[in-house]
Amino acid sequence: MKKIVFLLSLSGFLTSCTPSLTRDQELAIYRSRCLDYGYLMGTREFADCMMQQETQEQEFALQSRKIAALESQNSIEKNKVRVKENELRQKRKKKVK
């Protein structure tokens, strides 16, 4: 479980480090991939490949945003626990006096 959380955190961190691409740059990457796969430009298969590339990229972006949201929520929950722990320590110190 810890490995999964670490990998998800790492993937979120890595994706946040990469600069955003312009639409033309994204399309050039998709085009290059589809050509590398052997599809001929102008064919239905090539168009399908381009759409599939974009769909996969959108799904990846959504997953990255979900990971970032979960990491943020986890951080908030950890802080809440720390606050409660500190409150308990303070109460114990007062009782000891």
C-alpha positions as CSV (number, residue, x, y, z in Angstrom):
1,M,0.0,0.0,0.0
2,K,2.8,2.4,0.9
3,K,4.5,1.7,-2.5
4,I,1.3,2.6,-4.3
5,V,0.9,5.9,-2.4
6,F,4.5,6.7,-3.1
7,L,4.3,6.0,-6.8
8,L,1.1,8.0,-7.0
9,S,2.8,10.9,-5.2
10,L,5.8,10.6,-7.4
11,S,3.7,10.6,-10.6
12,G,1.8,13.7,-9.4
13,F,5.1,15.4,-8.6
14,L,6.7,14.6,-12.0
15,T,3.7,15.7,-14.0
16,S,3.5,19.0,-12.1
17,C,7.2,19.7,-13.1
18,T,6.6,19.4,-16.8
19,P,5.7,22.6,-18.6
20,S,2.4,22.8,-20.5
21,L,2.5,22.2,-24.2
22,T,0.7,24.2,-26.8
23,R,-2.1,22.6,-28.7
24,D,0.1,22.5,-31.8
25,Q,2.9,20.8,-29.8
26,E,0.4,18.2,-28.5
27,L,-0.9,17.5,-32.0
28,A,2.6,17.1,-33.3
29,I,3.4,14.5,-30.7
30,Y,0.2,12.6,-31.4
31,R,0.8,12.8,-35.2
32,S,4.4,11.5,-34.7
33,R,3.1,8.6,-32.5
34,C,0.5,7.6,-35.0
35,L,2.9,7.8,-37.9
36,D,5.4,5.7,-35.8
37,Y,2.6,3.1,-35.3
38,G,2.3,2.9,-39.1
39,Y,-0.9,4.8,-39.8
40,L,-1.0,6.8,-43.0
41,M,-1.9,10.5,-42.6
42,G,-5.4,11.2,-44.0
43,T,-6.8,7.8,-43.3
44,R,-9.7,7.0,-40.9
45,E,-7.3,4.9,-38.9
46,F,-4.9,7.8,-38.5
47,A,-7.7,10.0,-37.3
48,D,-8.8,7.4,-34.8
49,C,-5.3,7.1,-33.6
50,M,-5.1,10.9,-33.1
51,M,-8.4,10.9,-31.1
52,Q,-7.2,8.0,-29.0
53,Q,-4.0,9.8,-28.2
54,E,-5.9,12.8,-27.0
55,T,-8.4,10.8,-25.0
56,Q,-5.5,9.0,-23.2
57,E,-3.8,12.3,-22.5
58,Q,-7.1,13.8,-21.1
59,E,-7.6,10.7,-18.9
60,F,-4.0,11.0,-17.6
61,A,-4.5,14.7,-16.8
62,L,-7.7,13.9,-14.9
63,Q,-5.9,11.1,-12.9
64,S,-3.1,13.5,-12.1
65,R,-5.6,16.1,-10.8
66,K,-7.3,13.5,-8.7
67,I,-3.9,12.5,-7.3
68,A,-3.1,16.1,-6.5
69,A,-6.4,16.5,-4.8
70,L,-5.9,13.3,-2.7
71,E,-2.4,14.4,-1.7
72,S,-3.8,17.8,-0.6
73,Q,-6.6,16.1,1.4
74,N,-4.0,13.8,3.0
75,S,-1.9,16.8,4.0
76,I,-4.9,18.5,5.5
77,E,-5.8,15.4,7.5
78,K,-2.2,15.0,8.7
79,N,-2.2,18.6,9.9
80,K,-5.5,18.0,11.8
81,V,-4.0,15.0,13.5
82,R,-0.9,17.1,14.5
83,V,-3.1,19.8,15.9
84,K,-5.1,17.3,18.0
85,E,-1.9,15.7,19.2
86,N,-0.5,19.1,20.3
87,E,-3.8,19.9,22.1
88,L,-3.6,16.6,24.0
89,R,0.1,17.3,24.9
90,Q,-0.9,20.7,26.2
91,K,-3.8,19.2,28.3
92,R,-1.4,16.6,29.8
93,K,1.1,19.2,30.7
94,K,-1.6,21.3,32.5
95,K,-2.7,18.2,34.4
96,V,0.8,17.4,35.5
97,K,1.3,20.9,37.0
